[in-house]
Amino acid sequence: MIMVEIKEVHKSFRDLHVLRGISMDVREGESVVIMGPSGSGKSTLLRCINYLEPIDAGSIRVDGELLTPKMSTRLAKLHKLRERIGFVFQRFNLFPHLTALDNVSLALKIVKKIGPEQAEEIAIRCLEQVGLKDKISSYPDQLSGGQQQRVAIARCLAMEPRLILLDEITSALDPELIKEVLEVLARVSRSGMTMIIITHELKFAKESADRICFFYNGKIIEEGAPEQIIESSQTAEAKRFFQALT
């Protein structure tokens, strides 16, 4: 089953043409890594998939739902779609006045209308899944950056999304904290979750991605198996990019 179907998508911000005819499919259970230089359109595409940015042309279908410019006027339908899509950002976006447990359980209670007791049970299970059961009563400023990002992942998992979008979630972390977050992502990937991941972490991409899409200047210029793209790039742009990372 195709979870995400993207056809000839264009997106501009005034005179800046960011996405220039992007087409790609993501199958259910697949982990697709998007790589490419800064400004190539990677984050913009994720925001379009979650309808944080409407597209200008082309089409995106997520879990059978066609995204159109009119979606913005059909808020109930848009909210229902977003319940099926998890989004983990570069910054952790945790509520500083809430504990890890409350950060994870809040959306369950407000969005899914789950009772407090059941919501906390789910939150504890998800925090345990990311290795933070002993931190349920800790506030964000009592956690390391890696721990905060794992709380953000647990919050996403608690909503039981059909698709998870992850936008360079290790870019704000110190090098020693990156490994713990990538280990959690690898476990989530092995569980069969459908994921689209923007990252520059080559080892993670080789070990956990089913496919890499290489973006350059708003287009996908290479696509294929991780080792093929990383080690045997066909374009000069991809070769330069991967040589700079190794």
BELLIN-V702858 format. One record per pair of residues at least 6 apart in sequence whose C-alpha atoms are under 6 Angstrom apart, sorted by sequence separation. I is the first residue (numbers start at 1). GAP is how many residues later the second one is. If there is no record, write none. Layout:
i=I gap=GAP
i=I gap=GAP
//
This chain:
i=12 gap=6
i=47 gap=6
i=48 gap=6
i=61 gap=6
i=108 gap=6
i=127 gap=6
i=214 gap=6
i=233 gap=6
i=11 gap=7
i=60 gap=7
i=11 gap=8
i=170 gap=8
i=214 gap=8
i=10 gap=9
i=10 gap=10
i=213 gap=10
i=10 gap=11
i=108 gap=11
i=212 gap=11
i=9 gap=12
i=212 gap=12
i=8 gap=13
i=9 gap=13
i=211 gap=13
i=8 gap=14
i=105 gap=14
i=211 gap=14
i=212 gap=14
i=8 gap=15
i=105 gap=15
i=211 gap=15
i=7 gap=16
i=6 gap=17
i=6 gap=18
i=105 gap=18
i=104 gap=19
i=5 gap=20
i=206 gap=20
i=4 gap=21
i=4 gap=22
i=19 gap=22
i=186 gap=22
i=3 gap=23
i=18 gap=23
i=2 gap=24
i=3 gap=24
i=2 gap=25
i=3 gap=25
i=1 gap=26
i=2 gap=26
i=1 gap=27
i=127 gap=27
i=126 gap=28
i=165 gap=30
i=168 gap=30
i=146 gap=31
i=163 gap=31
i=164 gap=31
i=165 gap=31
i=166 gap=31
i=167 gap=31
i=168 gap=31
i=163 gap=32
i=101 gap=35
i=100 gap=36
i=99 gap=38
i=100 gap=38
i=99 gap=39
i=99 gap=40
i=11 gap=44
i=96 gap=44
i=11 gap=45
i=10 gap=46
i=10 gap=47
i=9 gap=48
i=9 gap=49
i=8 gap=50
i=7 gap=51
i=104 gap=51
i=7 gap=52
i=6 gap=53
i=6 gap=54
i=130 gap=54
i=5 gap=55
i=5 gap=56
i=4 gap=57
i=92 gap=57
i=4 gap=58
i=3 gap=59
i=3 gap=60
i=92 gap=60
i=86 gap=70
i=86 gap=75
i=85 gap=76
i=84 gap=77
i=87 gap=77
i=90 gap=77
i=84 gap=78
i=85 gap=78
i=86 gap=78
i=87 gap=78
i=88 gap=78
i=89 gap=78
i=90 gap=78
i=85 gap=79
i=87 gap=79
i=90 gap=79
i=89 gap=80
i=29 gap=163
i=31 gap=163
i=33 gap=163
i=34 gap=163
i=29 gap=164
i=30 gap=164
i=31 gap=164
i=32 gap=164
i=33 gap=164
i=34 gap=164
i=29 gap=165
i=31 gap=165
i=33 gap=165
i=28 gap=166
i=40 gap=175
i=40 gap=176
i=32 gap=177
i=40 gap=177
i=41 gap=177
i=31 gap=178
i=32 gap=178
i=34 gap=178
i=36 gap=178
i=40 gap=178
i=31 gap=179
i=32 gap=179
i=33 gap=179
i=34 gap=179
i=35 gap=179
i=36 gap=179
i=32 gap=180
i=34 gap=180
i=36 gap=180
i=22 gap=197
i=20 gap=198
i=19 gap=199
i=20 gap=199
i=18 gap=200
//
